[in-house]
Amino acid sequence: MSTFAIGVVSFPFMLVLMALRIPIGVAMILVGGGGYIVINGLAPLLHYLKTSPYFLFNSYSLSVIPLFILMGQFASHAGLSRALFQAANAWIGHFRGGLAMAGIGGCAGFGAICGSSLATAATMAKVALPEMQRFGYSGALSTGSLAAGGTLGILIPPSVILVIYAILTEQSIAKMFIAALVPAAIAVAGFMIAIAVYVGANPEEGPAADRSSMGVRLRSLVDIWPVALIFGVVVGGIYGGFFTPTEGAAVGAFATGLLAVARGALGWRDLMTCLRATAETTAMIFLVLLGAEIYNAFLAHTRMPMDAAAMIVEMSLSPYFVIWVIVMLYLVLGCLMDSMSMILLTVPIFFPIVTSLDLGLTGEESAIWFGIIALMVVELGLITPPVGLNVFVINQLAPGVTLLDSFRGVVPFFMVGLVRVMLHVFFPGLTLWLVRLLW
């Protein structure tokens, strides 16, 4: 069997291991290490493992990951999710479907200081679901909107998955953050339009809540100004060159921790809980990164990604046809695995193919544009059956709502997501114009 064929076969074999409930990091280590032995032998693999993991985890860039995770932990304990939802509710809750829109707004705000989709979805659900149930919102709309809103956590900076993509493809984290801002704003607007259309057709599923006075609205803004300040300092400081992304993450984590202390929500026991949760999540991510490193080394020896890119160039296929094939593959994989697994498993294969296409973009622009497209499709995977992790998480927090209702509720948001992907594929300027403007 040729090395190219070995590389091709490794992918479905890894999917089989994951179907057997083997963690993605372990599956990549087993397949990558096994393939490396088949091609080069055991001794070269041991020699590679002697140095590669050290240099991987010794990277200064990786320290940004636990810092952003810790920032999200502090934000959860500070009660910022409740303040964000109440502020959004005070301004738009009196509209039909307004509570669901407030949930989207709260998810967007919390995602700006959290960076995790599941954490955003679960945290906001604890705050927003009781209010929606109190005003008679249907189970489909309440759980569907929050599951979709949670996906904003991996697109709105600072996003842990966005950081991982930047590290994998050797791109600027700051530029990836800036590029994600416009797509994130379009996503928020699209979700709110979907709610408006949904309740327009089914008014009984999203009745209007009480109208808040102007005093209540202004007081709600006072409660959330720290969120805007922290986000502005972190993202603005990184863009302005005042500090690196890692230093920005440290500043954000420190500021969010101080905010939690000031609100009396971060005692010694809470601090230990945050640190332990951060360590556990970081260890899980780093295991997957190690697996990806070994699997990527194996793929490099097979030359499968490079040869596949050369084959596609020789076939003279339309670049956008290739992009849509990759998008369809992501949608299928979204039914089988979580978002981080998709990024770590597929980027080493798809990235060389995309950067070899003639899209009328520079190499850096192609890399940034593809990263945002990949994240948007990964978002859809979080609300796609049969996995749809966000849907399962929200449904578990909504007793009395069937899983079928929850999946029915995410359909409008899934359709909006597909439209957004189409817009960004056909109009790369939507993703790149802010990067071009600022750099």
N, C-alpha and C positions, 0 to 999 in steps of 0.2 A: 504494500500500500504506500502511495506517495505521501510525502509530508503534507502536501496541500489537502489530500483526502483525510489524513489524520486530524488536521485542524477543523475541517468541516464536520467530521463525525463527533468531535468533542462537544460541540454545542448541544445537539439533542441528547447526548449521553448525560450531560450536566443537568438538563431539564428532567431527565428520568430520576436522577439522584434527588433533586429538589422535590419531585413528586412523591418520593419515599420519605419525605419530611426531614431530609438531611439539611442542616443550615447552609445557606448560600456560600458563606465563607469557607466552610469545610469542604463543600462540593467543589469549589474552585481550586482549593489546595489539592484535593485528591485527583481531579481531572488534569489540572495543570502539571502537578508533580509526576503523575503517571505518564502523561504524554511526553514530558521532558525526558523521562527515563527511556521511553521507547525510542526516541530520536537520538539522544546523546549518551544514555547510560546513567547509572546510579552515581558514579563518582563526580561527574560534572554537576549534577543536581546538588549534591552535598556541598560542593565547592561554592556553588551559587548561593545556597542557603546560609553559608557561613558569613557572608558579608551583606547580601541584599536586604534582609529584614532590618539590620542595623541602620543602613543608610536611608531606608524608607522611613522609619520612625524617628530618625534623627533630624528629619526635615523641619525647619523652622515654620514652614507654611502650614503644616498639619496642626500646629498648636492653636490655630484659629478655630478648629472644630470644637474641642471641649469648652473653649471660652464662650462661643455662641450658644452651646447647649446649656452652660451654666447661666447665661443671661436669660434664656427661656425659663429655666427653673425658678430663678429669682422673680421673674415677671409673674409666673403662675402664683407664687406665694404672696406676692404683693397685692393680689386681687385686682390687677389691671384689667382682666377680662370682663369683670362685672362693670367696672367704670366705663369701659369702651362701649359695652352693649347698652348701658343706661344712657350714655350720651347720644348714641345713634338713635335709640328709641325715643328720646325726648324730642328729637328734631323731625323724625320721619315715621314714628310709630303710629300716628293718627291716620295715616293713609291705609287704604286697603292693601293688605300684604306687607304693611310697614314693619311689623315685628320681624318678619323673615328678612326684609331688606336690612333692618338693624343688625340682625345676626350676621349678614354678609359684611356689613361695615365693621362690626366688632371683630370678625375673623381677619379682615384686612389689617386693622390696627394692631391686633395681637400678633399676627404673622410678621409684622414689621419689627418685633422685638423678640420673636420666638424662633422662627426658622424651621419649624417642624410641622408637617401637615397633620399628623395624628394628634400631636399635642394641642395644636390649635383647635381642631375639631372637637376633641374630648373636653377641653377646658371651656370653650364657648357653649357647648351643649349643656353643661351643668348649670350655666347661668341663663341661657335663652330658652331652653325647652320648657321649664316650669311656667314662664311668662306666656309662651305660645299656647300651652295647654290651658292656662287660665282664661285666655280670651277665645278659646274654641277653635284654634287652628287644627287643621287635619293632620293626622300623623304623617301622611305622605309629604305635605309641603314643609312641615316643621323639620322632620329628619332629613328630607332631601336637600333643603336649602343649607342646613348646617354641614351636611356631608360635603356638599359642593364648596361651601365657603371655606372649609378646612383645607381644601387643596391650595388655597392662596398662600399657605404657609411655606410651600417649597418654591414659590415664584417670587414673592415679595422679599427683597433684601432685608436683613441678612438671612440667606437660605443656606443651610448646611449642604444640601445636595448641589446647589449652585457652586459652592466652594469646592466640593469634591470634583465636579466636572472641570472646573478651572485648573485644579491641580493635575488631574489626569491628562488634560490636553495642553498643559503648560501655557495657559492663557492668564491674562490679568484679572484678578478677582475684582478689582475696582471697576474695570470696564464691564465685566459680566453683571455686576450689581446695577450699574447705570443702564445697561441694555435691558434689564428686566423691568424697569420702572414703567415704561409705556405699556408693554404687554400686560403688566399687573393692573394698571388703571383700566385698560380695555376689558380685562377679565371681570373686574368689580362692576363696571357699567353693564357688561353683558349679562351677568347674573341678576342684577336688579331689573333689567328689562325683561328677563325670563320670568321673574316673579310677577311683574306687572301684567304680562300677557297671561300667565297662569291664573291669577286671581280675577282677571278680566273675564276669562272663560268660566271660572269656577268661584264666584264671589263668596260662596258659603265656606270655602276652605281657608280663607285668610281675612277674616273680618277686621275692621279698623279698631285700634286701641284708643284709649283716652288721649285727648290733646293736652300737651304740657304747656304750662304758662311760659312766657319769655324768661321769667326769673329762673325757673327750673332749667330751661335750656342753657342759659348763661352759666349757671352753677355747674352744669354737667361738663362744660368746656374746661372749667377750672380744675375738675377732677382728672382730666386726661391730658393736660398740658405737659406733664413729665414724659408721656409717651412720645409726643411730637418732638420734644426737646432731645430726648435720648436718640431717637431715630435720626434727627437732623445732625446731631453731633457725630454720630458714628459714620453715617453715609457721607455727610458733608465733609467731615474731617478726612475720610479716606480719599474722596474725590479731590479735595483741596490740597492734598499732599502734606497735611499736618501730621499724619501718622499712617503707618502701613495697615493693611487689613487686620493683621494679628494685633497690633496695638489698638486699633479701633474696637476690636472684639473685647480686649481687656478693659478699655474705657467703658464700653457699653455694659459689660458684666459688673464692673465696679459701681457704675451709676445706678443700675437696676437694683443691685444689692443694697445700696444706701437708701434707695426709695422704699424697698421692702422693710428695712429697719425703721425708717421714719414713720411708716404706717403701722408699726408694731406687729408686723407679720413675719418676722425673721428672727425668732429666738435661737438659742443654741441647738436645740433639737431640730428645728426647721433647717438650720444651716447644714447640719450633718445629713439630713434627708436630701437636700439639694446636691451636696457634694457626692453622696453615694449614688444618686440617680444619674448624675453627670458622669461619674466614673463607669457605671454599668453601660450606659449608652455609648460612651466613647470606646470602651473595650469591644463592644459589639461591632461598631463601625470600623475600628482598626483591624479586627479579625477579618472582616470582609475586604478591607484594603490590602491586607497581606495575601489573601486568596487571589485578589485581582492582580497583584504584582506577579505572583507565581504563574497564574494563567496567562498573563500578558507576555511573560518571558517565554512560555511554551509557544504561544501564537507567533512570536517573533521568529522563532526557529522554524516554524512551519511555513512562514512567509504567506500564510493564507490571506490576511487582510490586504497586504500589498499586492499580491497576485490577483485577488478578487477586484481590487480597484483598477488594476491594469486591464483586466478582462472587460470590465464595464466600459472603460475608455475606448477599447478596441471595437466594442460592439456599437459604438456611436448612438447609444440610447439617449433620449431626451433627458437632460439633467433633472427636470421636474418630475419625470416619470420615475426616475430612481428615488427621488426624495419621497414621492408618494408611496412607493413600495416599502421604504423604510418606515414611514408613518403607519402603514397598515400592519407591519410586523410589530411595531410598538403597541398598537391597539390589541393585537392578539396576545402578546406577552403580558399586557396589563391584566388580562384575565387569569394569569397564572402566577405572577410574582409581584412583590412589592416594588416601590419606586426606586429605592437605592440599589436593589439587586439588578433592576433593568439597566440603570445607568452604568454600573460597574461592569456588568456582563457584556453590554452591547457597544459601548463607546469605543473600546479597542478595535472592534470589528468594523463599525459603521464610520467612524471618524476618518480613517484613511480614504474610504470611498467618497465621502462627501467633499473632502478637501481636494480630491482629484477632479471633481466636476467643474465644468466651465459655467459658473453661475453669474459671471460678470462682477464678482466680488474679489477683494484681496483675500489672501490666505487667512489673515486674522479676522476679517469680517465674516468669512464663511464659517470659521470656528465659533465665533460669538453667536451668529445667527442660528446655526445648527443647535447650539447648546440651549438656546431659548425655545426653539421648536421641540427639541427632545423633552424639555421639562414640561411644556404644555401638554404633550401627548402623555407623558408620565402622569400628569394631573388626572387626565381622563381615566387612566388605569385605576386610580384610587376610588373611582365611583362606577367601575365597570364590573358586572357580574362575570364569573361566579365568585371572584375574590373580593374586589371592591372594599378594601380594608376600612376606608372612612365610613362606608355605609354600615358595615358590621359594628364598628365602634359606636357610632351614633345610635344604631338600633338597640344595642345592649343598654344604653342609657335611657331608652324610651319604653318603659313597660307598657304593654297593651298595644303597641304598634307592631304589626307583622313585618317580617323582612321583605315580603312582596310589596307592601305599601311603601317601604323605604326605597326600594329599587325603582318603583313607579315614580316616586317623587323626584329622583335624580335625572329622569329622562330629559326634561326640558333643559337642565344645566349641561347634560352631556351633549345635546344638540347644539347649544350655544358654544360649547367647547370645540366642537368640530368646525363650526363656522370661524371661530377665532384662529384655529390652526390653518384653515384655508387662507384667511386674510394674510397671516404672517408668512406663509409659504410663497404666495404670489406677490406680496409686497414687502420685500425684506427691509425696505426703508422704515417701516413701522418699528422694527426692532433696532435698527442701526442709526437712525437720524440723530438721536440724542448723543450717542457715542461719537458720531462724526462732528457734532456741534461742539462738544466739550473737549475733544482731543484734536 
